């Protein structure tokens, strides 16, 4: 389901960033995808990939373009 989206930051929390990407629900960039050098501010325009819809969180899960999907990151860690 990976699709490229443009959006606007609605809120920033320690656990992630809420993004309005013009979808039926808001998107979440989970803290797992946020590096120490990343900086997000409310109102900022962001580019991201939509990975999936999390029914439990009722949000689309987004990731920044420079990050690989979480499943791929875990696979790489297991191979090390």
C-alpha positions as CSV (number, residue, x, y, z in Angstrom):
1,X,0.0,0.0,0.0
2,X,3.0,2.3,0.0
3,X,2.1,5.6,-1.7
4,X,3.9,8.9,-1.7
5,X,2.0,11.8,0.1
6,X,2.4,15.4,0.9
7,X,1.0,16.7,4.1
8,X,1.1,19.3,6.9
9,X,2.1,18.6,10.5
10,X,-0.9,19.0,12.9
11,X,0.8,18.0,16.2
12,X,4.2,16.9,17.5
13,X,4.5,14.5,20.4
14,X,7.3,12.4,21.9
15,X,5.5,9.3,20.5
16,X,5.2,10.6,17.0
17,X,4.0,13.3,14.6
18,X,0.4,13.7,13.5
19,X,0.1,14.7,9.8
20,X,-2.9,15.8,7.7
21,X,-2.1,14.2,4.3
22,X,-5.5,14.8,2.8
23,X,-6.8,11.3,3.7
24,X,-10.0,10.1,5.4
25,X,-8.0,9.9,8.7
26,X,-4.9,11.6,10.0
27,X,-1.5,10.0,9.5
28,X,1.1,9.2,12.1
29,X,4.9,9.3,11.7
30,X,5.8,6.9,14.6
31,X,8.7,7.9,16.8
32,X,10.4,4.7,15.4
33,X,10.9,6.6,12.1
34,X,12.1,9.9,13.7
35,X,15.9,10.3,14.0
36,X,17.5,12.6,16.6
37,X,18.4,15.1,13.8
38,X,14.8,15.3,12.5
39,X,12.8,18.3,13.5
40,X,9.1,18.8,13.0
41,X,6.9,21.8,13.7
42,X,3.2,22.4,13.6
43,X,2.3,23.8,10.2
44,X,5.4,22.4,8.5
45,X,4.9,20.8,5.1
46,X,6.2,17.2,5.0
47,X,6.7,14.5,2.4
48,X,6.1,10.9,3.4
49,X,5.1,7.4,2.3
50,X,1.9,5.9,3.5
51,X,2.7,2.3,4.6
52,X,-0.6,1.0,5.9
53,X,-3.8,1.8,7.9
54,X,-3.6,0.9,11.6
55,X,-7.2,0.1,12.7
56,X,-6.3,0.0,16.3
57,X,-4.8,3.5,16.2
58,X,-7.4,4.6,13.6
59,X,-4.6,6.3,11.7
60,X,-2.6,5.9,8.5
61,X,1.0,4.9,9.3
62,X,3.5,7.2,7.5
63,X,7.2,7.3,7.2
64,X,9.7,9.9,6.0
65,X,11.2,9.3,2.5
66,X,14.7,8.7,4.0
67,X,13.5,5.8,6.2
68,X,13.0,2.2,5.2
69,X,9.8,0.4,6.3
70,X,9.9,-1.0,9.9
71,X,9.6,-4.6,8.7
72,X,12.7,-4.1,6.5
73,X,14.7,-2.5,9.4
74,X,13.8,-5.5,11.7
75,X,14.8,-8.0,9.0
76,X,18.2,-6.2,8.5
77,X,18.8,-6.2,12.3
78,X,18.1,-10.0,12.5
79,X,20.7,-10.6,9.7
80,X,23.4,-8.8,11.6
